[in-house]
Amino acid sequence: MGVGPIPASSIRAWAERSGYDDAETETFRACIRAMDRAYLDFASKPESERQKVESRTLSGELFDALFG
């Protein structure tokens, strides 16, 4: 079985179980879809073309340098 998008029914079920109202559900759905697209884009590339992840420890100084 290959990688595919998260089913809409699964997103809806999670929102219902979490007690989200309509606005929260829409925000949750939009966030999950955006993250899902990013992952599917990453997963669809050959491993040799995927962006490498840095393995060094994230110190306070490094965090501040990255995120301000």
N, C-alpha and C positions, 0 to 999 in steps of 0.2 A: 504494500500500500504506500502510495506517495504522499508528499506534503500537499495539503490543500487548505483553503480558507476555513476559518472557524464557522460552523453552521449558524445561520441567523437564529434558529430555534435554540441553540445552546446559549447564545448571548441573551436572548429574551428570557430563557429559563433562569439564568443566573440573576438577572435584574429583578425578576419576580421573587425569587427566593430571598434576595437581599432587601426587598421591600422598597425598591426605588419607585418614585413617582414618575409621571410621563417625562418631565424635563430631565430628571436624573437618568432615566433610561436612555433617552436620546443622547445625552452627553457620554454616558458609558458606552453606548453602541459606537459612537463616532470615535472615541478613544481606542476601543478594541479594534475597530476596522483599520485605523491608521497604523497601529502597532502590528496588526496582522499583515498588512500590505508591506511594511518594512521587512518583516521576517520572511515573507514569501519572496520578495525581491532578493534578499540575501541568500535564501536557500536555493533559488533557481540558478545561481551562478556556480560555475565549476569551482571547486575548492581552491584552485590556483589563482582565481580572480577575486576571491573574497578578501575584504579588508581584514588585516591582521589585528588582533587584540593585544594590547600591551599587558604584560604580566607583572609589572612592578607594583609594589604596594602603594596605595593611594594615601599619601600623607596629607596633613592639613595644608601644608604649603602647596602641594601639587593641586589639591582641590581648589584652593583659592586662585591659583594660576589659571586653572581651566574654567572656573565658574564665577570668578570675581568676588 
